[in-house]
Amino acid sequence: MKKFIDKLSKIGILSSDTEDEILKKSALTLLPFYVSIPALIWSLVYLYLGNIDAFYVPTFYIIISLFSILYLYKTKEFIHFEVVQLLLILILPFALMWILGGFMAGGFVMIWAFYAPIAAIMYSENIKVGVKWFFLFLVLLFISMIIDSTLTENIHNNLPIILLNLFIFLNIGAGLGGMFFLISQFLKNIKKISQELEKDKEILYELTNDLRSANQELERIATNDVVTDLPNRVYFQDIVYDMFHRAKVDEKIVAIMFLDLDGFKTINDTLGHEAGDHILKIVGSRLKSVLRDSDTVARVGGDEFAIAIGNISDVEHVKKIAKTLIKEVNEFCPYKDEKCHVGVSIGISFYPEHGDSIEELMKRADKAMYDIKRLGKNNYSIYHID
């Protein structure tokens, strides 16, 4: 039965439908199923009692509902199905009441007429639709009041009083039960959609985190060297310009160092690029360990590094740092079973003494570095204006 109800609720659903449309369609498609069961029972009772006119009304509903479901299955035209169902549920209870002889003899069937405005209010996108159906219900009720005395005088209902009372309770019970099933299906679909939305939310959250991580990784790749994870040349320039601005405000000095490793090419050629990358990582870590957090070291070329030291008042401080850097780099760098050794030649320029642009200061620090290379390497040299 559960599988049948699930299949029935999906007859009019399209792949393009939204969650709200699926909810509305699935609930309204089940409406004739819940109504047809008691309608079949009443039609058989009326047939047994010989009231053929009353037999036709619920039978008519069952037949029209069956054809409307088949039409919906073939065409997927849900609006046609919806209008037919709401009209049947609204009009047929009144027709049955009129056939049975008015309010006193057949008013117990009117509980079914409430289905139309209730269903319209529950599942329509526009509250005006529900109001319209309820207005039609009141119109039919008003008509029933006008013709009630005529119906009572001219139609004789052969149903016993005890059976009429039984029908009242059965109709009320079946009607309320049908409404309960409709509301239950409505709530069930809401829960199902809510769970699906929660899953989609979790997936979206994971995708958002993945995108955030990917963006962070792209940003890191764009600003940092792949081997050493130090800032690259472009990011180094951005950092240094901020240091220049602060130094100008505080009337301080910024030292720019250009470093080139001595003996690195030999290691790279004999032990391979993997060994070379290993040495670069160690050297980058050692350079960084000597500096303050406010200073910056970057890899700007194959075996070339650049350092910016800000907030300086004394040039002698820079010379001490240069000596410490040389000492740290000169320590052996272990690689597998090898003890690799590299030196470092350092050229130094100062802002604003030797220039006010990073390109100019890097160029002059590079010249000072080549001066020390010619003099024997593994030392430092400060740029001198010729």
Secondary structure, 3 states (H helix, E strand, C coil): CHHHHHHHHCCCCCCCCCHHHHHHHHHHHCHHHHHHHHHHHHHHHHHHHCCHHHHHHHHHHHHHHHHHHHHHHHHCCHHHHHHHHHHHHHHHHHHHHHHHCCHHHHHHHHHHHHHHHHHHHHHCCCHHHHHHHHHHHHHHHHHHHHHHHHHHHHCCCCCCHHHHHHHHHHHHHHHHHHHHHHHHHHHHHHHHHHHHHHHHHHHHHHHHHHHHHHHHHHHHHHHECCCCCCECHHHHHHHHHHHHHHHHHHCCEEEEEEEEEECHHHHHHHHCHHHHHHHHHHHHHHHHHHCCCCCEEEECCCCEEEEEEEEECCHHHHHHHHHHHHHHHHCCEEECCEEECCEEEEEEEEECCCCCCHHHHHHHHHHHHHHHHHHCCCCEEECCCC
